[in-house]
C-alpha cells in the first residue's frame, strides 16, 4: 500500500472486497499485452526507414508501457506487463549485441581503422550527394605483408594513412585489405586529381617499418558522389583496380545514366549471345602493295551491331571483354571467322594474307598458341598466309615470356606484326626484344605526312628501320591518294586506308577482288 509498508494484513481483504463491490474485476492477460507490444514493435520496424525514426519509434514503444499501466489503473483493469517487458528486454539485448557485432565487423582489427563498409554507411546515413569518393590501392600489398612481422603489418598501413593526412590532419580514412578510402567534399574533379598527384609525390620516399625500408606504390580511383553512394563506392573501387603505377596511376570512374551503367553491366553477359546470333562479325580492310598496286592482304576488324543499341564502339566492347575475362573467347571467334574467310578467298583464287589483331594481354599464357593452332586446323587455312597483329605492346608484362610465345607462333608458320608503331603503346623496347615480321606505322604520322615535315621524317625513319631489320613496313590510315608517292619515297612497302577502301563485308570483299586493277573502287566503298 502507498506510504504504508507496515499496513495490517486485513487491509488486503478490505481492498479486495471494495474492488469486488465496485465491479473492478477486469484484466488483460499477459499474452494479449505481449501481442500488442509485438505489433507496435513490428510497425516501428516496418515504417521507420531512417535510423533516427526507428529510435523515436522504439522510445515511443517503451513509453507506452507506463502510460498503459496508468490508464489501466484509472479504469480499474488489471494489466499483466511481465511478458511484454521481458520480450522488450530480450529484443533490446539482441539488438545491442547485433550493433556491437556490426561495430566490430566494421573495424580493421590490425589498424583500428573503420572499413569501407563504414564509409558506405556514413554516406547513406548523412545523405551525402556532393564531392568525390577516393580509393587508394596499395600496390604489391600482399608481397610486402609477407615480409613483415605480424606486429608490423598494422604499423605499415597506419604510416601510409599518416602520409595521406599530410594536407588534412583530420581526414577520416577507411581501410579494407589493400584499399584505403575517404570522402572529399570538393566537386572539382580536376582539383581532386591534382591533389592526388601531389600525394603520389609524397609516397615516392620509402617507409621505415620494423627496421626495414619499404618502397611504396600507390594509385587512386575516383568516383563522383551522385545517386546511389553504394554504387559510386563500388565504381571507385573498380577504377582503382584498373590503375597501374606506370601507365594509369589515377583513374576516374565512368559516369552516366543508370540505364547506360546497367547496359555496360549486361553487355559483358551478352557478348557470348551476340556472337552466337551473328551480331558480332568481321569486316575486312584491304592492304595494297605499292610496287604492284595489287591487294596483297586484308585486316580483319571486329564489329558489333546490336538490334537495340545499333553499332557499339569496338574499343568499348573489347575493353568490356577484357574486364569480363572473355578476351580469349572473342579472339577465338574473330580468328575463326577471319581464317574461314581467308580459306574462301583462296578457294576463289585470291591468294592473299589475312591479318588478325591479338591483344598483348594474351601473351602471358602459352594457351594462345594452342588457340591459334586449333583454329588453323579447324579451318584448314594455310598458316603462311596468317598475320597476327599485336596491339598495345606496352601492356606486355614479361617480354621474355612473350618472346617465347611469339617464337612458338612463328614456328607454326604465322607472321607476327607490331601494330600502331610510333605511339606510346608500341615502343622501341618491344620492337627490339620481340620477334616481328612486320611493323605498321601509326595513322597519326601517315595522315600528316604531306603537311608536317616531322611526320615525314618519322615515317622515313621507321621505314628505314624496317628495311634494316628486313621486315615489312605498312603505312595504315592513308586517306589521301596524293600522299602515296611520299610513302613510296619514304620506303613503305604496303598501305591500307580509306584512300583505297573502307572495311568491307566478306561479300563486298569478294566483289572487290573481282575488279580489274584499272577499275575505280568508289562504288565498292
C-alpha positions as CSV (number, residue, x, y, z in Angstrom):
1,X,0.0,0.0,0.0
2,X,1.4,3.5,-0.8
3,X,3.3,5.0,2.1
4,X,2.2,2.2,4.4
5,X,4.8,-0.5,4.3
6,X,3.7,-1.9,7.7
7,X,-0.1,-2.0,7.0
8,X,-2.1,-4.7,8.6
9,X,-2.8,-7.9,6.7
10,X,-6.5,-7.3,7.0
11,X,-6.2,-4.3,4.6
12,X,-5.7,-6.7,1.8
13,X,-9.0,-8.3,2.3
14,X,-10.7,-4.9,2.7
15,X,-9.3,-3.6,-0.5
16,X,-10.2,-6.9,-2.3
17,X,-13.8,-6.6,-1.0
18,X,-14.1,-3.0,-2.1
19,X,-12.8,-3.9,-5.6
20,X,-15.3,-6.6,-6.0
21,X,-18.1,-4.3,-4.7
22,X,-17.1,-1.6,-7.3
23,X,-17.0,-4.2,-10.1
24,X,-13.3,-3.6,-11.0
25,X,-12.7,-7.3,-11.9
26,X,-11.4,-6.9,-15.5
27,X,-7.9,-8.0,-16.5
28,X,-5.7,-8.1,-19.6
29,X,-3.7,-11.3,-19.7
30,X,0.0,-11.4,-20.4
31,X,-0.3,-13.0,-23.9
32,X,-2.7,-10.3,-25.1
33,X,-0.4,-7.5,-23.8
34,X,2.6,-9.2,-25.4
35,X,0.8,-9.4,-28.8
36,X,0.0,-5.7,-28.5
37,X,3.6,-4.7,-27.9
38,X,4.9,-7.1,-30.6
39,X,2.6,-5.4,-33.1
40,X,3.9,-2.0,-32.0
41,X,7.5,-3.2,-32.4
42,X,6.7,-4.6,-35.9
43,X,5.1,-1.4,-37.0
44,X,8.2,0.5,-35.8
45,X,10.5,-1.7,-37.8
46,X,8.5,-1.7,-41.0
47,X,7.6,2.0,-41.2
48,X,10.7,3.6,-39.7
49,X,13.3,3.6,-42.6
50,X,15.8,6.0,-41.2
51,X,17.9,5.2,-38.1
52,X,16.6,8.3,-36.2
53,X,13.0,7.5,-37.0
54,X,13.5,4.0,-35.7
55,X,15.0,5.2,-32.4
56,X,12.0,7.5,-31.9
57,X,9.6,4.6,-32.6
58,X,11.5,2.4,-30.1
59,X,11.3,5.1,-27.4
60,X,7.6,5.6,-28.0
61,X,7.0,1.8,-27.7
62,X,8.8,1.8,-24.3
63,X,6.9,4.8,-23.0
64,X,3.6,3.1,-23.9
65,X,4.1,0.6,-21.0
66,X,3.9,3.1,-18.1
67,X,1.2,5.0,-19.9
68,X,-0.9,1.9,-20.4
69,X,-0.3,0.8,-16.8
70,X,-1.6,4.2,-15.5
71,X,-4.6,4.1,-17.8
72,X,-5.5,0.6,-16.7
73,X,-5.3,1.6,-13.0
74,X,-7.7,4.5,-13.6
75,X,-10.3,2.4,-15.3
76,X,-9.8,-0.5,-12.9
77,X,-8.3,-3.1,-15.1
78,X,-5.5,-5.4,-14.0
79,X,-2.6,-5.4,-16.5
80,X,-0.1,-8.2,-16.8
81,X,3.1,-6.5,-18.2
82,X,5.6,-9.1,-17.2
83,X,5.6,-11.0,-20.6
84,X,5.7,-7.8,-22.6
85,X,8.6,-6.3,-20.6
86,X,10.6,-9.5,-20.8
87,X,10.0,-9.5,-24.6
88,X,11.2,-5.9,-24.9
89,X,14.2,-6.6,-22.7
90,X,15.2,-9.6,-24.8
91,X,14.7,-7.6,-28.1
92,X,16.8,-4.8,-26.7
93,X,19.6,-7.2,-25.7
94,X,19.7,-8.9,-29.1
95,X,19.7,-5.5,-30.9
96,X,22.6,-4.3,-28.7
97,X,24.6,-7.4,-29.4
98,X,23.9,-7.1,-33.1
99,X,25.0,-3.4,-33.1
100,X,28.2,-4.4,-31.2
101,X,29.0,-7.1,-33.7
102,X,28.5,-4.6,-36.6
103,X,30.8,-2.1,-35.0
104,X,33.4,-4.9,-34.5
105,X,33.0,-6.1,-38.1
106,X,33.4,-2.5,-39.5
107,X,36.7,-2.0,-37.8
108,X,40.0,-3.4,-39.1
109,X,41.5,-5.3,-36.2
110,X,45.1,-4.8,-37.2
111,X,44.9,-1.0,-37.7
112,X,41.9,0.1,-35.7
113,X,40.6,1.9,-38.8
114,X,37.0,1.7,-39.9
115,X,36.4,-0.5,-43.0
116,X,35.0,0.7,-46.3
117,X,31.5,-0.5,-45.3
118,X,31.6,2.1,-42.6
119,X,32.3,4.8,-45.3
120,X,29.3,3.5,-47.3
121,X,27.1,3.5,-44.2
122,X,28.2,7.1,-43.3
123,X,27.4,8.4,-46.8
124,X,24.0,6.8,-46.7
125,X,23.3,7.9,-43.2
126,X,24.3,11.5,-43.8
127,X,22.6,11.6,-47.3
128,X,25.9,12.8,-48.9
129,X,25.3,13.8,-52.5
130,X,28.3,16.0,-53.3
131,X,32.1,15.6,-53.6
132,X,34.1,12.6,-54.6
133,X,34.9,9.1,-53.2
134,X,38.6,8.4,-53.4
135,X,40.0,4.8,-53.2
136,X,43.8,4.3,-52.9
137,X,45.2,1.0,-54.0
138,X,48.4,-0.1,-52.3
139,X,50.5,-1.8,-54.9
140,X,52.3,-5.0,-54.0
141,X,50.4,-5.1,-50.7
142,X,50.3,-8.8,-50.3
143,X,54.0,-9.2,-51.1
144,X,55.0,-6.5,-48.6
145,X,52.9,-8.2,-45.9
146,X,54.6,-11.5,-46.4
147,X,58.0,-9.9,-45.5
148,X,56.7,-8.1,-42.3
149,X,56.1,-9.5,-38.9
150,X,52.5,-9.7,-37.6
151,X,53.1,-6.7,-35.3
152,X,54.4,-4.5,-38.1
153,X,51.5,-5.1,-40.6
154,X,49.2,-2.6,-38.9
155,X,52.0,-0.1,-38.5
156,X,52.7,-0.2,-42.2
157,X,49.2,0.7,-43.1
158,X,49.0,3.4,-40.4
159,X,52.2,5.1,-41.8
160,X,50.6,5.2,-45.2
161,X,47.5,6.8,-43.7
162,X,49.7,9.4,-42.0
163,X,51.1,10.4,-45.4
164,X,47.5,10.6,-46.8
165,X,46.7,13.1,-44.0
166,X,49.7,15.3,-44.9
167,X,47.3,18.1,-46.2
168,X,44.4,17.4,-43.8
169,X,45.2,16.0,-40.3
170,X,41.5,15.5,-39.6
171,X,40.9,13.3,-42.7
172,X,38.9,10.2,-41.9
173,X,40.5,7.3,-43.7
174,X,38.8,3.9,-44.1
175,X,40.8,0.7,-44.6
176,X,39.9,-2.7,-46.2
177,X,42.7,-5.0,-47.4
178,X,44.9,-3.2,-50.0
179,X,42.4,-0.4,-50.3
180,X,42.2,2.9,-48.4
181,X,39.2,5.2,-48.9
182,X,37.9,8.5,-47.9
183,X,35.4,11.2,-49.0
184,X,36.4,14.5,-50.4
185,X,33.9,17.4,-50.3
186,X,35.4,19.1,-53.4
187,X,33.2,18.8,-56.5
188,X,36.0,19.9,-58.9
189,X,37.4,16.6,-60.3
190,X,40.5,18.3,-61.8
191,X,41.4,19.8,-58.4
192,X,41.0,16.3,-56.7
193,X,43.2,14.8,-59.4
194,X,45.8,17.5,-58.9
195,X,45.8,16.9,-55.1
196,X,46.2,13.1,-55.6
197,X,49.2,13.7,-57.9
198,X,50.8,15.7,-55.1
199,X,50.1,12.8,-52.7
200,X,51.8,10.4,-55.1
201,X,54.9,12.6,-55.0
202,X,54.9,12.2,-51.2
203,X,54.8,8.4,-51.5
204,X,57.9,8.4,-53.6
205,X,60.0,8.1,-50.5
206,X,60.2,4.7,-48.8
207,X,58.6,3.9,-45.4
208,X,60.6,2.6,-42.4
209,X,58.8,-0.4,-40.9
210,X,60.3,-2.9,-38.4
211,X,63.8,-1.7,-39.1
212,X,63.4,-2.1,-42.9
213,X,63.0,0.4,-45.7
214,X,59.9,-0.4,-47.8
215,X,59.1,1.2,-51.1
216,X,55.5,2.3,-51.5
217,X,53.5,2.2,-54.7
218,X,50.0,3.8,-54.6
219,X,47.4,4.5,-57.2
220,X,44.0,6.1,-57.0
221,X,40.4,5.5,-58.2
222,X,37.9,8.4,-58.1
223,X,34.1,8.5,-58.4
224,X,31.8,11.5,-58.1
225,X,29.1,11.1,-55.4
226,X,25.9,11.1,-57.3
227,X,22.8,9.0,-56.9
228,X,23.4,5.8,-55.0
229,X,26.5,6.1,-52.7
230,X,26.9,2.3,-52.6
231,X,27.2,2.2,-56.4
232,X,29.6,5.1,-56.6
233,X,31.8,3.5,-53.9
234,X,31.9,0.3,-55.9
235,X,32.7,2.4,-59.0
236,X,35.7,4.0,-57.2
237,X,37.0,0.6,-56.1
238,X,36.6,-0.7,-59.7
239,X,38.5,2.3,-61.0
240,X,41.3,1.8,-58.5
241,X,41.7,-1.9,-59.6
242,X,42.2,-0.8,-63.2
243,X,45.1,1.5,-62.3
244,X,48.8,0.8,-62.7
245,X,51.8,2.7,-61.4
246,X,53.4,3.1,-64.8
247,X,50.6,4.0,-67.2
248,X,47.4,4.9,-65.3
249,X,48.1,5.9,-61.7
250,X,44.8,7.9,-61.3
251,X,41.6,6.6,-62.8
252,X,38.2,8.3,-62.9
253,X,35.2,6.1,-62.7
254,X,32.8,6.3,-65.6
255,X,29.7,8.4,-65.2
256,X,26.4,8.2,-67.0
257,X,22.8,7.4,-66.6
258,X,21.6,4.4,-64.7
259,X,20.4,2.9,-68.0
260,X,23.9,3.2,-69.5
261,X,25.5,1.7,-66.4
262,X,23.1,-1.2,-66.4
263,X,23.8,-1.6,-70.2
264,X,27.5,-1.8,-69.6
265,X,27.0,-4.5,-66.9
266,X,24.7,-6.6,-69.1
267,X,26.9,-6.0,-72.1
268,X,29.6,-8.4,-70.7
269,X,26.9,-11.1,-70.2
270,X,25.5,-10.5,-73.8
271,X,28.8,-10.9,-75.6
272,X,28.5,-14.7,-76.0
273,X,24.9,-14.4,-77.1
274,X,25.8,-11.7,-79.6
275,X,28.5,-13.9,-81.2
276,X,26.1,-16.8,-81.5
277,X,23.4,-14.6,-83.0
278,X,25.9,-13.1,-85.6
279,X,25.6,-9.6,-84.1
280,X,29.4,-9.6,-83.7
281,X,31.1,-10.1,-87.1
282,X,34.2,-9.3,-89.1
283,X,34.8,-6.7,-91.8
284,X,38.0,-6.7,-93.9
285,X,40.2,-3.7,-95.0
286,X,42.5,-4.4,-98.0
287,X,46.3,-3.9,-97.8
288,X,47.8,-2.7,-101.0
289,X,51.4,-3.4,-102.3
290,X,52.8,0.0,-103.5
291,X,55.1,-1.6,-106.1
292,X,52.4,-3.8,-107.9
293,X,49.4,-1.7,-106.8
294,X,47.7,-5.1,-106.0
295,X,45.8,-6.3,-102.9
296,X,48.2,-8.5,-101.0
297,X,46.2,-8.9,-97.8
298,X,43.3,-7.8,-95.7
299,X,43.0,-7.0,-92.0
300,X,40.0,-8.5,-90.1
301,X,38.3,-5.9,-87.9
302,X,35.6,-6.9,-85.4
303,X,32.2,-5.1,-85.3
304,X,29.1,-5.4,-83.2
305,X,25.6,-4.3,-84.3
306,X,23.1,-4.6,-81.5
307,X,19.4,-4.6,-82.6
308,X,18.5,-2.2,-79.7
309,X,21.6,0.0,-79.5
310,X,22.9,-0.1,-83.0
311,X,26.6,-0.1,-83.6
312,X,28.8,-0.4,-80.5
313,X,32.3,1.0,-80.5
314,X,34.8,-1.8,-80.8
315,X,37.1,-0.1,-78.3
316,X,34.2,-0.1,-75.8
317,X,33.1,-3.7,-76.0
318,X,36.7,-5.1,-76.3
319,X,37.5,-3.3,-73.0
320,X,34.4,-5.0,-71.5
321,X,35.6,-8.3,-72.8
322,X,39.0,-7.8,-71.1
323,X,37.2,-6.9,-67.8
324,X,34.9,-9.9,-68.0
325,X,37.8,-12.3,-68.9
326,X,36.3,-13.1,-72.3
327,X,39.1,-11.8,-74.5
328,X,40.4,-15.3,-75.3
329,X,36.9,-16.3,-76.4
330,X,36.4,-13.2,-78.6
331,X,39.8,-13.7,-80.1
332,X,39.0,-17.4,-81.0
333,X,35.7,-16.2,-82.6
334,X,37.4,-13.5,-84.7
335,X,40.3,-15.7,-85.7
336,X,37.9,-18.5,-86.8
337,X,35.8,-16.1,-88.8
338,X,38.9,-14.5,-90.4
339,X,40.6,-17.8,-91.3
340,X,37.3,-19.2,-92.7
341,X,37.0,-16.0,-94.9
342,X,40.7,-16.4,-95.9
343,X,40.1,-20.0,-96.9
344,X,37.1,-18.9,-99.1
345,X,39.3,-16.2,-100.8
346,X,41.9,-18.8,-101.5
347,X,39.3,-21.1,-102.9
348,X,38.2,-18.3,-105.3
349,X,41.8,-18.0,-106.4
350,X,42.8,-14.9,-104.4
351,X,46.0,-16.0,-102.5
352,X,46.2,-13.0,-100.1
353,X,47.2,-12.9,-96.5
354,X,44.8,-12.4,-93.5
355,X,45.7,-10.2,-90.5
356,X,44.0,-10.6,-87.1
357,X,44.5,-8.4,-84.1
358,X,45.8,-10.2,-80.9
359,X,45.7,-8.3,-77.6
360,X,49.0,-8.1,-75.8
361,X,47.3,-9.3,-72.6
362,X,47.1,-12.8,-74.1
363,X,50.9,-13.0,-74.5
364,X,51.4,-14.1,-70.9
365,X,50.0,-17.6,-71.4
366,X,51.0,-20.3,-73.8
367,X,47.3,-21.2,-74.4
368,X,47.1,-18.7,-77.2
369,X,49.5,-20.9,-79.2
370,X,47.0,-23.8,-78.9
371,X,44.2,-21.5,-79.7
372,X,45.8,-20.4,-83.0
373,X,46.9,-23.9,-83.9
374,X,43.4,-25.4,-83.3
375,X,41.7,-22.7,-85.4
376,X,44.1,-23.3,-88.3
377,X,43.4,-27.0,-88.1
378,X,39.7,-26.5,-87.9
379,X,39.6,-24.1,-90.9
380,X,42.4,-25.7,-92.9
381,X,43.8,-22.2,-93.5
382,X,47.5,-22.1,-94.6
383,X,49.4,-20.5,-91.6
384,X,51.8,-18.9,-94.0
385,X,49.0,-16.5,-95.0
386,X,48.1,-15.6,-91.5
387,X,49.5,-12.5,-89.8
388,X,48.9,-11.8,-86.1
389,X,49.0,-8.1,-85.3
390,X,50.0,-7.5,-81.7
391,X,48.1,-4.5,-80.2
392,X,49.1,-2.3,-77.2
393,X,52.5,-3.9,-76.7
394,X,53.2,-1.7,-73.6
395,X,50.8,-4.0,-71.7
396,X,53.1,-7.0,-72.1
397,X,54.2,-7.7,-68.5
398,X,57.1,-10.0,-69.3
399,X,59.0,-9.6,-72.6
400,X,60.8,-12.9,-72.2
401,X,57.6,-14.9,-71.8
402,X,56.0,-13.0,-74.7
403,X,59.1,-13.7,-76.9
404,X,58.8,-17.4,-76.2
405,X,55.1,-17.4,-77.1
406,X,55.7,-15.4,-80.3
407,X,58.5,-17.6,-81.4
408,X,56.3,-20.6,-80.9
409,X,53.6,-19.0,-83.0
410,X,56.2,-18.3,-85.8
411,X,57.2,-22.0,-85.7
412,X,53.6,-22.8,-86.7
413,X,54.2,-20.7,-89.8
414,X,52.2,-17.5,-89.0
415,X,53.8,-14.0,-89.3
416,X,53.9,-11.5,-86.4
417,X,53.1,-7.8,-86.9
418,X,53.6,-4.8,-84.5
419,X,50.5,-2.6,-84.7
420,X,50.4,1.2,-84.2
421,X,54.1,1.7,-84.1
422,X,55.3,5.2,-83.1
423,X,52.8,6.0,-80.4
424,X,53.2,5.3,-76.7
425,X,51.7,1.8,-76.7
426,X,54.2,0.5,-79.3
427,X,57.7,1.3,-78.3
428,X,61.3,0.5,-79.4
429,X,61.9,-1.8,-76.4
430,X,59.2,-4.1,-77.6
431,X,60.4,-3.9,-81.2
432,X,63.9,-4.8,-80.1
433,X,63.1,-7.7,-77.7
434,X,60.2,-9.4,-79.6
435,X,60.4,-11.2,-83.0
436,X,58.3,-9.2,-85.5
437,X,58.0,-9.9,-89.3
438,X,56.0,-6.7,-90.0
439,X,55.7,-3.2,-88.5
440,X,52.7,-0.9,-89.0
441,X,53.3,2.9,-88.9
442,X,50.6,4.6,-86.8
443,X,47.9,6.5,-88.8
444,X,48.7,9.8,-86.9
445,X,52.0,10.1,-88.8
446,X,50.7,8.8,-92.1
447,X,47.7,11.2,-92.1
448,X,50.1,14.2,-91.6
449,X,52.9,13.2,-93.9
450,X,52.0,15.8,-96.6
451,X,51.7,18.9,-94.3
452,X,54.2,18.1,-91.5
453,X,57.9,17.7,-92.0
454,X,58.2,16.0,-88.6
455,X,55.6,13.3,-89.7
456,X,57.6,12.7,-92.9
457,X,60.8,12.3,-91.0
458,X,59.2,9.9,-88.6
459,X,57.7,7.8,-91.4
460,X,61.0,7.7,-93.2
461,X,63.0,6.7,-90.1
462,X,60.6,3.9,-89.2
463,X,60.6,2.7,-92.8
464,X,64.5,2.8,-92.8
465,X,64.5,0.9,-89.5
466,X,62.2,-1.7,-91.0
467,X,64.3,-2.2,-94.1
468,X,67.4,-2.5,-91.9
469,X,65.7,-5.2,-89.8
470,X,64.5,-6.9,-93.0
471,X,60.8,-6.7,-92.1
472,X,57.7,-5.5,-94.0
473,X,56.7,-1.8,-93.3
474,X,53.0,-1.0,-93.6
475,X,51.5,2.5,-93.5
476,X,48.0,2.4,-92.1
477,X,45.3,5.1,-92.1
478,X,46.1,6.5,-95.6
479,X,43.2,8.8,-96.6
480,X,44.7,10.9,-99.4
481,X,45.8,9.2,-102.6
482,X,48.1,12.1,-103.3
483,X,50.3,11.0,-100.4
484,X,51.2,7.7,-102.0
485,X,54.4,9.0,-103.8
486,X,55.7,10.3,-100.5
487,X,55.1,7.0,-98.8
488,X,56.9,5.2,-101.7
489,X,59.8,7.7,-101.4
490,X,60.0,7.1,-97.6
491,X,60.3,3.3,-98.2
492,X,56.9,1.9,-97.2
493,X,56.1,-1.3,-99.0
494,X,52.3,-1.6,-98.2
495,X,49.5,0.7,-97.3
496,X,45.9,0.5,-96.1
497,X,43.3,3.1,-95.5
498,X,40.2,4.9,-96.9
499,X,42.2,6.1,-99.9
500,X,41.8,2.6,-101.3
501,X,38.9,1.1,-99.4
502,X,36.9,1.3,-96.2
503,X,36.5,-2.0,-94.3
504,X,34.3,-4.3,-96.4
505,X,31.9,-7.2,-95.6
506,X,33.1,-10.6,-97.0
507,X,30.6,-10.5,-99.9
508,X,31.8,-7.0,-100.9
509,X,35.4,-8.1,-100.5
510,X,34.9,-10.9,-102.9
511,X,33.4,-8.4,-105.4
512,X,36.3,-6.0,-104.7
513,X,38.7,-8.8,-105.6
514,X,36.9,-9.5,-108.9
515,X,37.5,-5.9,-110.1
516,X,40.2,-5.3,-112.7
517,X,43.1,-3.2,-111.4
518,X,42.3,-0.2,-113.6
519,X,38.6,0.0,-112.4
520,X,37.6,2.5,-109.9
521,X,36.8,1.3,-106.4
522,X,34.5,4.1,-105.4
523,X,31.4,2.0,-105.9
524,X,32.5,-0.6,-103.5
525,X,33.5,1.7,-100.7
